[in-house]
Amino acid sequence: MAFTDEEKRRWHDEKLSRERRPEPGYRSEPIAICIHCQNPFGINEGVISGEVALCDLCNGD
């Protein structure tokens, strides 16, 4: 027996509501150490080049 589009949509919506979990705050893994403050930071939290790594706080962003 095939389901109608409305039944599929309703089933999908109910399934999503049962599985809905709070979104975790995204924080990347520390992969670099700031040359200025010596704190580790993730790839989306600063500037990383071949020679130097500078976190957003020390960079003024």
PyMOL Python script that loads the backbone (N, CA, C, O; Angstrom):
from pymol import cmd

cmd.read_pdbstr("""\
ATOM      1  N   MET A   1       0.845  -1.178   0.000  1.00  0.00           N
ATOM      2  CA  MET A   1       0.000   0.000   0.000  1.00  0.00           C
ATOM      3  C   MET A   1       0.889   1.239   0.000  1.00  0.00           C
ATOM      4  O   MET A   1       1.754   1.388   0.862  1.00  0.00           O
ATOM      5  N   ALA A   2       0.681   2.096  -0.933  1.00  0.00           N
ATOM      6  CA  ALA A   2       1.484   3.315  -1.052  1.00  0.00           C
ATOM      7  C   ALA A   2       0.892   4.423  -0.181  1.00  0.00           C
ATOM      8  O   ALA A   2      -0.323   4.520  -0.005  1.00  0.00           O
ATOM      9  N   PHE A   3       1.766   5.233   0.344  1.00  0.00           N
ATOM     10  CA  PHE A   3       1.329   6.366   1.154  1.00  0.00           C
ATOM     11  C   PHE A   3       1.140   7.588   0.269  1.00  0.00           C
ATOM     12  O   PHE A   3       1.833   7.759  -0.734  1.00  0.00           O
ATOM     13  N   THR A   4       0.200   8.426   0.652  1.00  0.00           N
ATOM     14  CA  THR A   4       0.010   9.678  -0.082  1.00  0.00           C
ATOM     15  C   THR A   4       1.093  10.666   0.335  1.00  0.00           C
ATOM     16  O   THR A   4       1.767  10.477   1.347  1.00  0.00           O
ATOM     17  N   ASP A   5       1.247  11.704  -0.447  1.00  0.00           N
ATOM     18  CA  ASP A   5       2.242  12.729  -0.114  1.00  0.00           C
ATOM     19  C   ASP A   5       1.947  13.369   1.241  1.00  0.00           C
ATOM     20  O   ASP A   5       2.865  13.677   2.001  1.00  0.00           O
ATOM     21  N   GLU A   6       0.681  13.565   1.534  1.00  0.00           N
ATOM     22  CA  GLU A   6       0.291  14.160   2.819  1.00  0.00           C
ATOM     23  C   GLU A   6       0.673  13.244   3.981  1.00  0.00           C
ATOM     24  O   GLU A   6       1.168  13.720   5.002  1.00  0.00           O
ATOM     25  N   GLU A   7       0.451  11.943   3.838  1.00  0.00           N
ATOM     26  CA  GLU A   7       0.822  10.986   4.887  1.00  0.00           C
ATOM     27  C   GLU A   7       2.337  10.936   5.082  1.00  0.00           C
ATOM     28  O   GLU A   7       2.814  10.866   6.215  1.00  0.00           O
ATOM     29  N   LYS A   8       3.086  10.972   3.995  1.00  0.00           N
ATOM     30  CA  LYS A   8       4.547  10.987   4.089  1.00  0.00           C
ATOM     31  C   LYS A   8       5.038  12.237   4.813  1.00  0.00           C
ATOM     32  O   LYS A   8       5.907  12.163   5.681  1.00  0.00           O
ATOM     33  N   ARG A   9       4.465  13.397   4.442  1.00  0.00           N
ATOM     34  CA  ARG A   9       4.869  14.654   5.068  1.00  0.00           C
ATOM     35  C   ARG A   9       4.555  14.646   6.557  1.00  0.00           C
ATOM     36  O   ARG A   9       5.384  15.059   7.368  1.00  0.00           O
ATOM     37  N   ARG A  10       3.363  14.179   6.921  1.00  0.00           N
ATOM     38  CA  ARG A  10       2.968  14.123   8.327  1.00  0.00           C
ATOM     39  C   ARG A  10       3.880  13.183   9.115  1.00  0.00           C
ATOM     40  O   ARG A  10       4.315  13.507  10.219  1.00  0.00           O
ATOM     41  N   TRP A  11       4.166  12.003   8.528  1.00  0.00           N
ATOM     42  CA  TRP A  11       5.063  11.045   9.184  1.00  0.00           C
ATOM     43  C   TRP A  11       6.441  11.657   9.379  1.00  0.00           C
ATOM     44  O   TRP A  11       7.038  11.530  10.448  1.00  0.00           O
ATOM     45  N   HIS A  12       6.943  12.319   8.349  1.00  0.00           N
ATOM     46  CA  HIS A  12       8.274  12.929   8.429  1.00  0.00           C
ATOM     47  C   HIS A  12       8.304  14.023   9.497  1.00  0.00           C
ATOM     48  O   HIS A  12       9.257  14.097  10.272  1.00  0.00           O
ATOM     49  N   ASP A  13       7.278  14.870   9.549  1.00  0.00           N
ATOM     50  CA  ASP A  13       7.210  15.931  10.563  1.00  0.00           C
ATOM     51  C   ASP A  13       7.167  15.354  11.972  1.00  0.00           C
ATOM     52  O   ASP A  13       7.834  15.866  12.871  1.00  0.00           O
ATOM     53  N   GLU A  14       6.385  14.290  12.172  1.00  0.00           N
ATOM     54  CA  GLU A  14       6.304  13.657  13.491  1.00  0.00           C
ATOM     55  C   GLU A  14       7.641  13.034  13.881  1.00  0.00           C
ATOM     56  O   GLU A  14       8.067  13.131  15.033  1.00  0.00           O
ATOM     57  N   LYS A  15       8.294  12.401  12.927  1.00  0.00           N
ATOM     58  CA  LYS A  15       9.596  11.784  13.185  1.00  0.00           C
ATOM     59  C   LYS A  15      10.625  12.847  13.565  1.00  0.00           C
ATOM     60  O   LYS A  15      11.400  12.654  14.503  1.00  0.00           O
ATOM     61  N   LEU A  16      10.637  13.960  12.849  1.00  0.00           N
ATOM     62  CA  LEU A  16      11.569  15.040  13.174  1.00  0.00           C
ATOM     63  C   LEU A  16      11.298  15.623  14.557  1.00  0.00           C
ATOM     64  O   LEU A  16      12.234  15.939  15.291  1.00  0.00           O
ATOM     65  N   SER A  17      10.030  15.768  14.915  1.00  0.00           N
ATOM     66  CA  SER A  17       9.718  16.331  16.233  1.00  0.00           C
ATOM     67  C   SER A  17      10.143  15.383  17.353  1.00  0.00           C
ATOM     68  O   SER A  17      10.549  15.838  18.422  1.00  0.00           O
ATOM     69  N   ARG A  18      10.055  14.069  17.121  1.00  0.00           N
ATOM     70  CA  ARG A  18      10.511  13.102  18.125  1.00  0.00           C
ATOM     71  C   ARG A  18      12.026  13.120  18.257  1.00  0.00           C
ATOM     72  O   ARG A  18      12.556  12.935  19.352  1.00  0.00           O
ATOM     73  N   GLU A  19      12.719  13.337  17.158  1.00  0.00           N
ATOM     74  CA  GLU A  19      14.174  13.280  17.158  1.00  0.00           C
ATOM     75  C   GLU A  19      14.832  14.630  17.413  1.00  0.00           C
ATOM     76  O   GLU A  19      16.057  14.717  17.504  1.00  0.00           O
ATOM     77  N   ARG A  20      14.046  15.655  17.526  1.00  0.00           N
ATOM     78  CA  ARG A  20      14.607  17.001  17.677  1.00  0.00           C
ATOM     79  C   ARG A  20      15.404  17.094  18.966  1.00  0.00           C
ATOM     80  O   ARG A  20      14.910  16.783  20.050  1.00  0.00           O
ATOM     81  N   ARG A  21      16.618  17.517  18.825  1.00  0.00           N
ATOM     82  CA  ARG A  21      17.499  17.704  19.979  1.00  0.00           C
ATOM     83  C   ARG A  21      18.020  19.129  19.941  1.00  0.00           C
ATOM     84  O   ARG A  21      18.097  19.735  18.873  1.00  0.00           O
ATOM     85  N   PRO A  22      18.373  19.663  21.086  1.00  0.00           N
ATOM     86  CA  PRO A  22      18.919  21.025  21.067  1.00  0.00           C
ATOM     87  C   PRO A  22      20.216  21.072  20.267  1.00  0.00           C
ATOM     88  O   PRO A  22      21.043  20.162  20.335  1.00  0.00           O
ATOM     89  N   GLU A  23      20.370  22.138  19.520  1.00  0.00           N
ATOM     90  CA  GLU A  23      21.581  22.322  18.731  1.00  0.00           C
ATOM     91  C   GLU A  23      22.744  22.664  19.656  1.00  0.00           C
ATOM     92  O   GLU A  23      22.660  23.621  20.427  1.00  0.00           O
ATOM     93  N   PRO A  24      23.813  21.905  19.590  1.00  0.00           N
ATOM     94  CA  PRO A  24      24.968  22.250  20.425  1.00  0.00           C
ATOM     95  C   PRO A  24      25.657  23.494  19.889  1.00  0.00           C
ATOM     96  O   PRO A  24      25.677  23.724  18.680  1.00  0.00           O
ATOM     97  N   GLY A  25      26.212  24.282  20.769  1.00  0.00           N
ATOM     98  CA  GLY A  25      26.989  25.431  20.332  1.00  0.00           C
ATOM     99  C   GLY A  25      28.250  24.948  19.652  1.00  0.00           C
ATOM    100  O   GLY A  25      28.983  24.123  20.198  1.00  0.00           O
ATOM    101  N   TYR A  26      28.497  25.450  18.487  1.00  0.00           N
ATOM    102  CA  TYR A  26      29.645  24.976  17.729  1.00  0.00           C
ATOM    103  C   TYR A  26      30.917  25.659  18.210  1.00  0.00           C
ATOM    104  O   TYR A  26      30.993  26.886  18.280  1.00  0.00           O
ATOM    105  N   ARG A  27      31.885  24.868  18.530  1.00  0.00           N
ATOM    106  CA  ARG A  27      33.211  25.371  18.875  1.00  0.00           C
ATOM    107  C   ARG A  27      34.202  24.388  18.290  1.00  0.00           C
ATOM    108  O   ARG A  27      34.187  23.201  18.618  1.00  0.00           O
ATOM    109  N   SER A  28      35.050  24.880  17.438  1.00  0.00           N
ATOM    110  CA  SER A  28      35.985  23.980  16.776  1.00  0.00           C
ATOM    111  C   SER A  28      37.073  23.523  17.740  1.00  0.00           C
ATOM    112  O   SER A  28      37.340  24.166  18.755  1.00  0.00           O
ATOM    113  N   GLU A  29      37.679  22.421  17.404  1.00  0.00           N
ATOM    114  CA  GLU A  29      38.777  21.885  18.205  1.00  0.00           C
ATOM    115  C   GLU A  29      39.973  22.828  18.136  1.00  0.00           C
ATOM    116  O   GLU A  29      40.272  23.364  17.069  1.00  0.00           O
ATOM    117  N   PRO A  30      40.657  23.036  19.251  1.00  0.00           N
ATOM    118  CA  PRO A  30      41.860  23.864  19.201  1.00  0.00           C
ATOM    119  C   PRO A  30      42.914  23.211  18.302  1.00  0.00           C
ATOM    120  O   PRO A  30      43.310  22.066  18.517  1.00  0.00           O
ATOM    121  N   ILE A  31      43.355  23.959  17.300  1.00  0.00           N
ATOM    122  CA  ILE A  31      44.375  23.409  16.408  1.00  0.00           C
ATOM    123  C   ILE A  31      45.602  24.303  16.321  1.00  0.00           C
ATOM    124  O   ILE A  31      46.605  23.927  15.713  1.00  0.00           O
ATOM    125  N   ALA A  32      45.528  25.485  16.926  1.00  0.00           N
ATOM    126  CA  ALA A  32      46.667  26.402  16.866  1.00  0.00           C
ATOM    127  C   ALA A  32      46.824  27.094  18.213  1.00  0.00           C
ATOM    128  O   ALA A  32      45.894  27.118  19.020  1.00  0.00           O
ATOM    129  N   ILE A  33      47.990  27.650  18.448  1.00  0.00           N
ATOM    130  CA  ILE A  33      48.259  28.413  19.666  1.00  0.00           C
ATOM    131  C   ILE A  33      48.643  29.826  19.251  1.00  0.00           C
ATOM    132  O   ILE A  33      49.540  30.028  18.433  1.00  0.00           O
ATOM    133  N   CYS A  34      47.951  30.792  19.828  1.00  0.00           N
ATOM    134  CA  CYS A  34      48.172  32.195  19.483  1.00  0.00           C
ATOM    135  C   CYS A  34      49.597  32.612  19.843  1.00  0.00           C
ATOM    136  O   CYS A  34      50.081  32.329  20.939  1.00  0.00           O
ATOM    137  N   ILE A  35      50.255  33.285  18.910  1.00  0.00           N
ATOM    138  CA  ILE A  35      51.623  33.737  19.139  1.00  0.00           C
ATOM    139  C   ILE A  35      51.673  34.850  20.192  1.00  0.00           C
ATOM    140  O   ILE A  35      52.711  35.055  20.822  1.00  0.00           O
ATOM    141  N   HIS A  36      50.569  35.562  20.386  1.00  0.00           N
ATOM    142  CA  HIS A  36      50.544  36.689  21.317  1.00  0.00           C
ATOM    143  C   HIS A  36      50.155  36.268  22.730  1.00  0.00           C
ATOM    144  O   HIS A  36      50.895  36.532  23.678  1.00  0.00           O
ATOM    145  N   CYS A  37      48.990  35.608  22.884  1.00  0.00           N
ATOM    146  CA  CYS A  37      48.487  35.280  24.227  1.00  0.00           C
ATOM    147  C   CYS A  37      48.754  33.831  24.637  1.00  0.00           C
ATOM    148  O   CYS A  37      48.521  33.466  25.790  1.00  0.00           O
ATOM    149  N   GLN A  38      49.232  33.011  23.722  1.00  0.00           N
ATOM    150  CA  GLN A  38      49.566  31.600  23.977  1.00  0.00           C
ATOM    151  C   GLN A  38      48.354  30.726  24.286  1.00  0.00           C
ATOM    152  O   GLN A  38      48.516  29.641  24.844  1.00  0.00           O
ATOM    153  N   ASN A  39      47.147  31.165  23.940  1.00  0.00           N
ATOM    154  CA  ASN A  39      45.939  30.368  24.152  1.00  0.00           C
ATOM    155  C   ASN A  39      45.629  29.557  22.904  1.00  0.00           C
ATOM    156  O   ASN A  39      45.793  30.054  21.790  1.00  0.00           O
ATOM    157  N   PRO A  40      45.176  28.301  23.075  1.00  0.00           N
ATOM    158  CA  PRO A  40      44.786  27.504  21.910  1.00  0.00           C
ATOM    159  C   PRO A  40      43.464  28.014  21.336  1.00  0.00           C
ATOM    160  O   PRO A  40      42.600  28.486  22.075  1.00  0.00           O
ATOM    161  N   PHE A  41      43.314  27.915  20.010  1.00  0.00           N
ATOM    162  CA  PHE A  41      42.064  28.318  19.374  1.00  0.00           C
ATOM    163  C   PHE A  41      41.817  27.458  18.151  1.00  0.00           C
ATOM    164  O   PHE A  41      42.728  26.823  17.621  1.00  0.00           O
ATOM    165  N   GLY A  42      40.551  27.451  17.708  1.00  0.00           N
ATOM    166  CA  GLY A  42      40.145  26.641  16.566  1.00  0.00           C
ATOM    167  C   GLY A  42      40.307  27.372  15.252  1.00  0.00           C
ATOM    168  O   GLY A  42      40.618  28.563  15.216  1.00  0.00           O
ATOM    169  N   ILE A  43      40.092  26.642  14.180  1.00  0.00           N
ATOM    170  CA  ILE A  43      40.323  27.185  12.848  1.00  0.00           C
ATOM    171  C   ILE A  43      39.394  28.353  12.518  1.00  0.00           C
ATOM    172  O   ILE A  43      39.765  29.220  11.726  1.00  0.00           O
ATOM    173  N   ASN A  44      38.209  28.397  13.098  1.00  0.00           N
ATOM    174  CA  ASN A  44      37.276  29.486  12.822  1.00  0.00           C
ATOM    175  C   ASN A  44      37.367  30.600  13.865  1.00  0.00           C
ATOM    176  O   ASN A  44      36.498  31.471  13.903  1.00  0.00           O
ATOM    177  N   GLU A  45      38.389  30.592  14.702  1.00  0.00           N
ATOM    178  CA  GLU A  45      38.512  31.574  15.785  1.00  0.00           C
ATOM    179  C   GLU A  45      39.781  32.399  15.685  1.00  0.00           C
ATOM    180  O   GLU A  45      40.235  32.958  16.683  1.00  0.00           O
ATOM    181  N   GLY A  46      40.359  32.482  14.499  1.00  0.00           N
ATOM    182  CA  GLY A  46      41.572  33.262  14.348  1.00  0.00           C
ATOM    183  C   GLY A  46      42.164  33.129  12.965  1.00  0.00           C
ATOM    184  O   GLY A  46      41.526  32.612  12.047  1.00  0.00           O
ATOM    185  N   VAL A  47      43.395  33.602  12.823  1.00  0.00           N
ATOM    186  CA  VAL A  47      44.116  33.559  11.555  1.00  0.00           C
ATOM    187  C   VAL A  47      45.289  32.604  11.713  1.00  0.00           C
ATOM    188  O   VAL A  47      46.090  32.727  12.639  1.00  0.00           O
ATOM    189  N   ILE A  48      45.376  31.654  10.797  1.00  0.00           N
ATOM    190  CA  ILE A  48      46.449  30.666  10.855  1.00  0.00           C
ATOM    191  C   ILE A  48      47.162  30.672   9.508  1.00  0.00           C
ATOM    192  O   ILE A  48      46.537  30.488   8.464  1.00  0.00           O
ATOM    193  N   SER A  49      48.459  30.881   9.541  1.00  0.00           N
ATOM    194  CA  SER A  49      49.256  30.801   8.313  1.00  0.00           C
ATOM    195  C   SER A  49      50.394  29.818   8.547  1.00  0.00           C
ATOM    196  O   SER A  49      50.477  29.196   9.606  1.00  0.00           O
ATOM    197  N   GLY A  50      51.252  29.681   7.578  1.00  0.00           N
ATOM    198  CA  GLY A  50      52.384  28.779   7.718  1.00  0.00           C
ATOM    199  C   GLY A  50      53.384  29.242   8.754  1.00  0.00           C
ATOM    200  O   GLY A  50      54.092  28.426   9.344  1.00  0.00           O
ATOM    201  N   GLU A  51      53.450  30.549   8.982  1.00  0.00           N
ATOM    202  CA  GLU A  51      54.439  31.104   9.904  1.00  0.00           C
ATOM    203  C   GLU A  51      53.889  31.477  11.270  1.00  0.00           C
ATOM    204  O   GLU A  51      54.610  31.400  12.265  1.00  0.00           O
ATOM    205  N   VAL A  52      52.614  31.885  11.339  1.00  0.00           N
ATOM    206  CA  VAL A  52      52.089  32.441  12.582  1.00  0.00           C
ATOM    207  C   VAL A  52      50.610  32.088  12.753  1.00  0.00           C
ATOM    208  O   VAL A  52      49.896  31.850  11.779  1.00  0.00           O
ATOM    209  N   ALA A  53      50.171  32.060  14.009  1.00  0.00           N
ATOM    210  CA  ALA A  53      48.755  31.874  14.343  1.00  0.00           C
ATOM    211  C   ALA A  53      48.369  32.970  15.329  1.00  0.00           C
ATOM    212  O   ALA A  53      49.057  33.185  16.327  1.00  0.00           O
ATOM    213  N   LEU A  54      47.269  33.661  15.047  1.00  0.00           N
ATOM    214  CA  LEU A  54      46.831  34.778  15.880  1.00  0.00           C
ATOM    215  C   LEU A  54      45.328  34.650  16.106  1.00  0.00           C
ATOM    216  O   LEU A  54      44.559  34.595  15.146  1.00  0.00           O
ATOM    217  N   CYS A  55      44.902  34.601  17.379  1.00  0.00           N
ATOM    218  CA  CYS A  55      43.473  34.448  17.681  1.00  0.00           C
ATOM    219  C   CYS A  55      42.728  35.751  17.386  1.00  0.00           C
ATOM    220  O   CYS A  55      43.335  36.817  17.285  1.00  0.00           O
ATOM    221  N   ASP A  56      41.395  35.646  17.248  1.00  0.00           N
ATOM    222  CA  ASP A  56      40.573  36.814  16.939  1.00  0.00           C
ATOM    223  C   ASP A  56      40.659  37.883  18.021  1.00  0.00           C
ATOM    224  O   ASP A  56      40.606  39.073  17.711  1.00  0.00           O
ATOM    225  N   LEU A  57      40.789  37.485  19.281  1.00  0.00           N
ATOM    226  CA  LEU A  57      40.869  38.473  20.359  1.00  0.00           C
ATOM    227  C   LEU A  57      42.121  39.334  20.229  1.00  0.00           C
ATOM    228  O   LEU A  57      42.055  40.556  20.367  1.00  0.00           O
ATOM    229  N   CYS A  58      43.241  38.711  19.967  1.00  0.00           N
ATOM    230  CA  CYS A  58      44.490  39.467  19.824  1.00  0.00           C
ATOM    231  C   CYS A  58      44.550  40.214  18.498  1.00  0.00           C
ATOM    232  O   CYS A  58      45.242  41.225  18.378  1.00  0.00           O
ATOM    233  N   ASN A  59      43.825  39.715  17.508  1.00  0.00           N
ATOM    234  CA  ASN A  59      43.797  40.350  16.195  1.00  0.00           C
ATOM    235  C   ASN A  59      42.863  41.553  16.181  1.00  0.00           C
ATOM    236  O   ASN A  59      42.885  42.343  15.237  1.00  0.00           O
ATOM    237  N   GLY A  60      42.043  41.699  17.218  1.00  0.00           N
ATOM    238  CA  GLY A  60      41.135  42.833  17.311  1.00  0.00           C
ATOM    239  C   GLY A  60      39.788  42.614  16.652  1.00  0.00           C
ATOM    240  O   GLY A  60      39.043  43.577  16.474  1.00  0.00           O
ATOM    241  N   ASP A  61      39.444  41.399  16.286  1.00  0.00           N
ATOM    242  CA  ASP A  61      38.141  41.120  15.656  1.00  0.00           C
ATOM    243  C   ASP A  61      37.078  40.913  16.695  1.00  0.00           C
ATOM    244  O   ASP A  61      35.921  40.668  16.355  1.00  0.00           O
TER     245      ASP A  61
END
""", "prot")
cmd.dss("prot")
cmd.show_as("cartoon", "prot")
cmd.util.cbc("prot")
cmd.orient("prot")
